[in-house]
Amino acid sequence: MSRLCKLTDSLVHAIKSQHPPSSRPVQHITAFSGGVDSSLTLALVNSAFPDSSLAVIGRSPSLPESQLDLARSIASHINAPLKEVFTDEGTVPAYIENKGQACFHCKTALYTTLQSVIDYSSTFNDVTLYNGTNKDDKSDPTRVGLLAAANFNVMSPLSSLAKSEVRELAKHLGLPNHNYAASPCLRSRLAFGVEATSEHLKRVEKAENFVRETLNLPPQSDLRVRLLAAGRGMIEIESNSIDESRSILESCNAQAIFNDLGFSTWDLRAFKSGAEAVVISDNIKITKYSN
């Protein structure tokens, strides 16, 4: 048996071992986004509990339509049922304020909604939640959404795997998004203090769609369009393509298009995953993008 086959069996066994047979039917719900981490988690949970596994994706303005389409496709590929639910983080003042705790409130809204899914089922009377948190995520102190996961006792089957191992195992299992670039929620594109309103999120989504289509970027390529202070747009792409991309965008009159979308200006810089961490309390850090 290959190393990856053994790893897969070990992870599935670990998931099963957390839930010995009982008289209380349990619904196993994966917080699903269509990204490689939650896709691998879903594949493993679905293998462990094929009759009681459910993928649930939270729909809100922070979820791009393209990501929703991908999630539907991946869930179908895994042969796992997918439920789409609407979340209400956009009504929480601290989320809208976007000053360090937006991710915590977003995940709290998500896990609250996921737990309530069980209320609509007559078959199951208990629920276990899973997410795609990996080992690299756990070492990132800016991921305040992990605090929300802990509050809801969410299980993280990938917590012992580095991101590279997640991609390797996802490829082994035939997941088509194993090498797709990470695509966090649209709220993560907003600079610290830029309000997480539906209008701002939709602006970023439309701008990213325009840039990806204009530059003909495949899903494996990193791209962010960030909304900075004073309505400025900042495109982040791989460093070796900045000059060529600028030329292409300028030839397509990007300034007028960005203006139409509500941006005051636009520029390009090298893509960077992560940002400057700023401590705001003993156990919470925030992410603040420099302008």
C-alpha positions as a Markdown table, in Angstrom:
| # | Residue | x | y | z |
|---|---|---|---|---|
| 1 | Met | 0.0 | 0.0 | 0.0 |
| 2 | Ser | 1.4 | 3.4 | -0.9 |
| 3 | Arg | 2.2 | 6.2 | 1.6 |
| 4 | Leu | -0.8 | 8.2 | 0.4 |
| 5 | Cys | -3.2 | 5.3 | 0.6 |
| 6 | Lys | -2.0 | 4.6 | 4.2 |
| 7 | Leu | -2.5 | 8.3 | 5.0 |
| 8 | Thr | -6.0 | 8.3 | 3.6 |
| 9 | Asp | -6.9 | 5.2 | 5.6 |
| 10 | Ser | -5.4 | 6.7 | 8.8 |
| 11 | Leu | -7.4 | 9.9 | 8.5 |
| 12 | Val | -10.7 | 8.1 | 7.7 |
| 13 | His | -10.1 | 5.8 | 10.7 |
| 14 | Ala | -9.4 | 8.8 | 12.9 |
| 15 | Ile | -12.6 | 10.4 | 11.9 |
| 16 | Lys | -14.6 | 7.2 | 12.5 |
| 17 | Ser | -12.9 | 6.7 | 15.9 |
| 18 | Gln | -14.3 | 10.0 | 17.2 |
| 19 | His | -17.8 | 8.6 | 16.7 |
| 20 | Pro | -18.3 | 5.0 | 17.8 |
| 21 | Pro | -21.7 | 3.5 | 16.9 |
| 22 | Ser | -24.5 | 4.8 | 19.1 |
| 23 | Ser | -28.3 | 4.8 | 19.2 |
| 24 | Arg | -28.3 | 8.5 | 18.4 |
| 25 | Pro | -28.0 | 9.1 | 14.7 |
| 26 | Val | -25.4 | 11.8 | 13.9 |
| 27 | Gln | -25.4 | 14.1 | 10.9 |
| 28 | His | -21.8 | 14.8 | 9.9 |
| 29 | Ile | -21.6 | 18.3 | 8.4 |
| 30 | Thr | -18.6 | 19.7 | 6.6 |
| 31 | Ala | -18.3 | 23.5 | 6.5 |
| 32 | Phe | -17.7 | 23.6 | 2.8 |
| 33 | Ser | -16.3 | 26.3 | 0.5 |
| 34 | Gly | -15.1 | 24.5 | -2.6 |
| 35 | Gly | -11.5 | 25.2 | -1.6 |
| 36 | Val | -9.0 | 22.3 | -1.5 |
| 37 | Asp | -8.9 | 22.1 | 2.3 |
| 38 | Ser | -12.7 | 21.8 | 2.8 |
| 39 | Ser | -12.9 | 19.6 | -0.3 |
| 40 | Leu | -10.4 | 17.1 | 1.1 |
| 41 | Thr | -12.2 | 17.2 | 4.5 |
| 42 | Leu | -15.5 | 16.5 | 2.8 |
| 43 | Ala | -14.0 | 13.6 | 0.8 |
| 44 | Leu | -12.7 | 12.0 | 4.0 |
| 45 | Val | -15.8 | 12.5 | 6.1 |
| 46 | Asn | -18.0 | 11.3 | 3.2 |
| 47 | Ser | -15.8 | 8.1 | 3.0 |
| 48 | Ala | -16.1 | 7.6 | 6.8 |
| 49 | Phe | -19.9 | 8.3 | 7.0 |
| 50 | Pro | -21.3 | 7.9 | 3.5 |
| 51 | Asp | -24.9 | 7.7 | 4.7 |
| 52 | Ser | -24.8 | 10.7 | 7.1 |
| 53 | Ser | -22.3 | 13.1 | 5.5 |
| 54 | Leu | -23.5 | 16.5 | 4.3 |
| 55 | Ala | -21.6 | 19.5 | 2.8 |
| 56 | Val | -23.1 | 22.9 | 3.8 |
| 57 | Ile | -21.9 | 26.1 | 2.2 |
| 58 | Gly | -22.8 | 29.5 | 3.6 |
| 59 | Arg | -24.1 | 32.0 | 1.1 |
| 60 | Ser | -23.6 | 35.7 | 1.6 |
| 61 | Pro | -22.2 | 38.6 | -0.3 |
| 62 | Ser | -18.7 | 37.5 | 0.7 |
| 63 | Leu | -19.0 | 34.4 | -1.4 |
| 64 | Pro | -18.2 | 34.9 | -5.1 |
| 65 | Glu | -20.6 | 33.3 | -7.6 |
| 66 | Ser | -17.6 | 31.5 | -9.2 |
| 67 | Gln | -16.7 | 29.9 | -5.9 |
| 68 | Leu | -20.3 | 28.7 | -5.4 |
| 69 | Asp | -20.3 | 27.2 | -8.9 |
| 70 | Leu | -17.0 | 25.4 | -8.0 |
| 71 | Ala | -18.3 | 24.2 | -4.7 |
| 72 | Arg | -21.3 | 22.6 | -6.4 |
| 73 | Ser | -19.1 | 20.9 | -9.0 |
| 74 | Ile | -16.7 | 19.5 | -6.3 |
| 75 | Ala | -19.5 | 18.2 | -4.1 |
| 76 | Ser | -20.9 | 16.5 | -7.1 |
| 77 | His | -17.5 | 15.0 | -7.9 |
| 78 | Ile | -17.2 | 13.7 | -4.4 |
| 79 | Asn | -20.8 | 12.4 | -4.6 |
| 80 | Ala | -21.7 | 14.2 | -1.4 |
| 81 | Pro | -25.0 | 16.0 | -0.9 |
| 82 | Leu | -24.7 | 19.8 | -0.7 |
| 83 | Lys | -27.0 | 22.2 | 1.1 |
| 84 | Glu | -26.8 | 25.9 | 0.6 |
| 85 | Val | -27.7 | 28.1 | 3.5 |
| 86 | Phe | -27.8 | 31.9 | 3.9 |
| 87 | Thr | -25.8 | 33.4 | 6.7 |
| 88 | Asp | -26.3 | 36.8 | 8.4 |
| 89 | Glu | -22.8 | 38.0 | 9.4 |
| 90 | Gly | -23.6 | 41.1 | 7.3 |
| 91 | Thr | -26.0 | 42.3 | 10.0 |
| 92 | Val | -23.3 | 42.2 | 12.7 |
| 93 | Pro | -21.8 | 45.7 | 13.3 |
| 94 | Ala | -18.3 | 44.4 | 14.2 |
| 95 | Tyr | -18.2 | 42.4 | 11.0 |
| 96 | Ile | -19.2 | 45.4 | 8.9 |
| 97 | Glu | -16.7 | 47.6 | 10.8 |
| 98 | Asn | -13.9 | 45.3 | 9.6 |
| 99 | Lys | -11.4 | 46.2 | 12.3 |
| 100 | Gly | -10.0 | 42.8 | 13.2 |
| 101 | Gln | -12.8 | 40.6 | 14.3 |
| 102 | Ala | -14.8 | 40.2 | 11.1 |
| 103 | Cys | -13.6 | 36.6 | 10.5 |
| 104 | Phe | -14.6 | 35.6 | 14.0 |
| 105 | His | -18.2 | 36.9 | 13.5 |
| 106 | Cys | -18.4 | 35.4 | 10.1 |
| 107 | Lys | -17.4 | 32.0 | 11.3 |
| 108 | Thr | -19.7 | 32.3 | 14.3 |
| 109 | Ala | -22.6 | 33.0 | 12.0 |
| 110 | Leu | -21.6 | 30.1 | 9.8 |
| 111 | Tyr | -21.3 | 27.5 | 12.5 |
| 112 | Thr | -24.5 | 28.7 | 14.2 |
| 113 | Thr | -26.3 | 28.2 | 10.9 |
| 114 | Leu | -24.7 | 24.8 | 10.3 |
| 115 | Gln | -25.8 | 23.6 | 13.7 |
| 116 | Ser | -29.4 | 24.7 | 13.0 |
| 117 | Val | -29.5 | 22.5 | 9.8 |
| 118 | Ile | -30.1 | 19.5 | 12.1 |
| 119 | Asp | -33.4 | 21.1 | 13.2 |
| 120 | Tyr | -34.8 | 20.4 | 9.8 |
| 121 | Ser | -34.0 | 16.7 | 9.7 |
| 122 | Ser | -36.2 | 14.0 | 11.2 |
| 123 | Thr | -33.6 | 11.3 | 10.6 |
| 124 | Phe | -30.7 | 12.7 | 12.8 |
| 125 | Asn | -30.8 | 14.0 | 16.3 |
| 126 | Asp | -27.2 | 15.1 | 16.8 |
| 127 | Val | -24.6 | 16.9 | 14.6 |
| 128 | Thr | -20.9 | 17.0 | 14.3 |
| 129 | Leu | -19.2 | 19.9 | 12.4 |
| 130 | Tyr | -16.0 | 19.7 | 10.5 |
| 131 | Asn | -13.8 | 22.3 | 8.8 |
| 132 | Gly | -10.7 | 22.3 | 6.6 |
| 133 | Thr | -8.2 | 23.8 | 9.0 |
| 134 | Asn | -4.7 | 22.5 | 8.4 |
| 135 | Lys | -1.5 | 22.6 | 10.3 |
| 136 | Asp | -0.3 | 25.8 | 8.6 |
| 137 | Asp | -3.6 | 27.6 | 9.5 |
| 138 | Lys | -3.1 | 26.7 | 13.2 |
| 139 | Ser | 0.2 | 28.4 | 13.3 |
| 140 | Asp | -1.2 | 31.7 | 11.9 |
| 141 | Pro | -2.2 | 33.9 | 14.8 |
| 142 | Thr | -4.3 | 36.2 | 12.6 |
| 143 | Arg | -6.9 | 33.5 | 11.9 |
| 144 | Val | -9.4 | 34.6 | 14.5 |
| 145 | Gly | -12.0 | 32.4 | 12.9 |
| 146 | Leu | -10.3 | 29.5 | 14.6 |
| 147 | Leu | -11.6 | 30.9 | 17.9 |
| 148 | Ala | -15.2 | 30.6 | 16.6 |
| 149 | Ala | -14.4 | 27.0 | 15.6 |
| 150 | Ala | -13.2 | 26.2 | 19.1 |
| 151 | Asn | -16.4 | 27.7 | 20.5 |
| 152 | Phe | -18.5 | 25.2 | 18.5 |
| 153 | Asn | -16.2 | 22.2 | 19.0 |
| 154 | Val | -15.6 | 21.9 | 15.3 |
| 155 | Met | -13.4 | 19.0 | 14.3 |
| 156 | Ser | -10.4 | 19.6 | 12.0 |
| 157 | Pro | -9.4 | 16.3 | 10.4 |
| 158 | Leu | -6.5 | 18.0 | 8.5 |
| 159 | Ser | -4.9 | 19.7 | 11.5 |
| 160 | Ser | -1.8 | 17.4 | 11.3 |
| 161 | Leu | -1.2 | 18.1 | 7.6 |
| 162 | Ala | 0.7 | 21.0 | 6.0 |
| 163 | Lys | -0.9 | 22.8 | 3.1 |
| 164 | Ser | 1.5 | 21.0 | 0.7 |
| 165 | Glu | 0.4 | 17.7 | 2.1 |
| 166 | Val | -3.3 | 18.6 | 1.7 |
| 167 | Arg | -2.7 | 19.4 | -2.0 |
| 168 | Glu | -0.8 | 16.1 | -2.4 |
| 169 | Leu | -3.5 | 14.0 | -0.8 |
| 170 | Ala | -6.2 | 15.9 | -2.7 |
| 171 | Lys | -4.4 | 15.1 | -6.0 |
| 172 | His | -4.1 | 11.4 | -4.9 |
| 173 | Leu | -7.8 | 11.3 | -4.3 |
| 174 | Gly | -8.5 | 12.8 | -7.7 |
| 175 | Leu | -10.0 | 16.1 | -6.6 |
| 176 | Pro | -9.9 | 18.4 | -9.6 |
| 177 | Asn | -9.2 | 21.5 | -7.5 |
| 178 | His | -6.1 | 20.1 | -5.8 |
| 179 | Asn | -3.8 | 22.7 | -7.4 |
| 180 | Tyr | -6.2 | 25.7 | -7.5 |
| 181 | Ala | -5.1 | 28.9 | -6.0 |
| 182 | Ala | -6.4 | 29.7 | -2.5 |
| 183 | Ser | -9.6 | 31.8 | -2.7 |
| 184 | Pro | -10.6 | 33.2 | 0.7 |
| 185 | Cys | -13.8 | 35.1 | 1.1 |
| 186 | Leu | -14.2 | 38.5 | -0.5 |
| 187 | Arg | -14.1 | 40.3 | 2.8 |
| 188 | Ser | -10.4 | 39.4 | 3.0 |
| 189 | Arg | -9.8 | 41.7 | 0.1 |
| 190 | Leu | -10.9 | 44.8 | 2.1 |
| 191 | Ala | -8.2 | 46.8 | 3.8 |
| 192 | Phe | -8.5 | 47.2 | 7.6 |
| 193 | Gly | -11.3 | 49.6 | 8.4 |
| 194 | Val | -12.9 | 49.5 | 4.9 |
| 195 | Glu | -16.5 | 48.5 | 5.8 |
| 196 | Ala | -17.6 | 45.0 | 4.7 |
| 197 | Thr | -20.8 | 46.1 | 3.0 |
| 198 | Ser | -22.5 | 44.2 | 0.2 |
| 199 | Glu | -21.6 | 47.1 | -2.2 |
| 200 | His | -17.9 | 46.9 | -1.4 |
| 201 | Leu | -17.9 | 43.1 | -1.7 |
| 202 | Lys | -19.7 | 43.1 | -5.0 |
| 203 | Arg | -17.3 | 45.8 | -6.3 |
| 204 | Val | -14.3 | 43.5 | -5.5 |
| 205 | Glu | -16.0 | 40.5 | -7.0 |
| 206 | Lys | -16.7 | 42.3 | -10.3 |
| 207 | Ala | -13.2 | 43.7 | -10.4 |
| 208 | Glu | -11.6 | 40.3 | -9.9 |
| 209 | Asn | -13.8 | 38.8 | -12.6 |
| 210 | Phe | -12.7 | 41.6 | -15.0 |
| 211 | Val | -9.0 | 41.2 | -14.3 |
| 212 | Arg | -9.0 | 37.4 | -14.4 |
| 213 | Glu | -10.9 | 37.4 | -17.7 |
| 214 | Thr | -8.8 | 40.1 | -19.3 |
| 215 | Leu | -5.5 | 38.5 | -18.3 |
| 216 | Asn | -6.9 | 35.0 | -19.1 |
| 217 | Leu | -5.7 | 33.7 | -15.7 |
| 218 | Pro | -6.4 | 30.1 | -14.9 |
| 219 | Pro | -7.8 | 29.0 | -11.5 |
| 220 | Gln | -4.3 | 27.9 | -10.5 |
| 221 | Ser | -3.0 | 31.5 | -10.7 |
| 222 | Asp | -3.1 | 33.8 | -7.6 |
| 223 | Leu | -5.2 | 37.0 | -7.9 |
| 224 | Arg | -6.5 | 39.5 | -5.5 |
| 225 | Val | -8.2 | 42.9 | -6.1 |
| 226 | Arg | -8.0 | 44.7 | -2.8 |
| 227 | Leu | -10.2 | 47.7 | -1.9 |
| 228 | Leu | -8.0 | 50.1 | 0.0 |
| 229 | Ala | -8.8 | 53.4 | 1.8 |
| 230 | Ala | -10.3 | 56.2 | -0.3 |
| 231 | Gly | -11.7 | 53.7 | -2.8 |
| 232 | Arg | -8.3 | 52.7 | -4.3 |
| 233 | Gly | -8.0 | 49.4 | -6.0 |
| 234 | Met | -4.9 | 47.3 | -5.8 |
| 235 | Ile | -4.5 | 44.3 | -8.1 |
| 236 | Glu | -2.1 | 41.6 | -6.7 |
| 237 | Ile | -0.8 | 39.0 | -9.2 |
| 238 | Glu | 2.3 | 36.9 | -9.5 |
| 239 | Ser | 5.4 | 39.1 | -9.6 |
| 240 | Asn | 6.8 | 37.9 | -12.9 |
| 241 | Ser | 3.7 | 39.1 | -14.8 |
| 242 | Ile | 3.2 | 42.6 | -13.4 |
| 243 | Asp | 4.6 | 44.6 | -16.4 |
| 244 | Glu | 2.9 | 42.5 | -19.0 |
| 245 | Ser | -0.4 | 42.6 | -17.1 |
| 246 | Arg | -0.2 | 46.3 | -16.6 |
| 247 | Ser | 0.2 | 46.8 | -20.4 |
| 248 | Ile | -2.8 | 44.6 | -21.2 |
| 249 | Leu | -5.0 | 46.2 | -18.6 |
| 250 | Glu | -4.1 | 49.7 | -19.8 |
| 251 | Ser | -4.9 | 48.7 | -23.4 |
| 252 | Cys | -8.4 | 47.7 | -22.2 |
| 253 | Asn | -9.0 | 51.0 | -20.5 |
| 254 | Ala | -8.9 | 49.5 | -17.0 |
| 255 | Gln | -9.1 | 53.0 | -15.4 |
| 256 | Ala | -12.6 | 53.6 | -16.9 |
| 257 | Ile | -13.8 | 50.2 | -15.9 |
| 258 | Phe | -12.5 | 50.5 | -12.3 |
| 259 | Asn | -14.1 | 53.9 | -12.1 |
| 260 | Asp | -17.4 | 52.5 | -13.3 |
| 261 | Leu | -17.1 | 49.8 | -10.6 |
| 262 | Gly | -16.6 | 52.5 | -7.9 |
| 263 | Phe | -12.9 | 52.5 | -7.5 |
| 264 | Ser | -11.0 | 55.9 | -7.5 |
| 265 | Thr | -7.8 | 54.5 | -8.9 |
| 266 | Trp | -6.1 | 51.1 | -9.6 |
| 267 | Asp | -2.5 | 49.8 | -9.5 |
| 268 | Leu | -0.7 | 46.5 | -9.5 |
| 269 | Arg | 1.8 | 44.9 | -7.1 |
| 270 | Ala | 3.1 | 41.4 | -6.4 |
| 271 | Phe | 0.7 | 39.0 | -4.8 |
| 272 | Lys | 1.3 | 38.3 | -1.1 |
| 273 | Ser | -0.5 | 35.8 | 1.0 |
| 274 | Gly | -0.9 | 37.2 | 4.5 |
| 275 | Ala | -0.1 | 40.6 | 5.8 |
| 276 | Glu | 1.1 | 42.6 | 8.8 |
| 277 | Ala | -0.2 | 41.1 | 12.0 |
| 278 | Val | -1.2 | 43.6 | 14.7 |
| 279 | Val | -2.0 | 42.6 | 18.3 |
| 280 | Ile | -5.2 | 44.0 | 19.7 |
| 281 | Ser | -5.5 | 41.7 | 22.7 |
| 282 | Asp | -3.7 | 38.8 | 24.4 |
| 283 | Asn | -5.4 | 36.2 | 22.3 |
| 284 | Ile | -6.6 | 37.9 | 19.2 |
| 285 | Lys | -4.6 | 39.4 | 16.4 |
| 286 | Ile | -5.9 | 41.2 | 13.3 |
| 287 | Thr | -4.7 | 41.5 | 9.8 |
| 288 | Lys | -4.0 | 45.0 | 8.6 |
| 289 | Tyr | -3.0 | 45.7 | 5.0 |
| 290 | Ser | -0.6 | 48.6 | 4.4 |
| 291 | Asn | -1.5 | 51.0 | 1.7 |
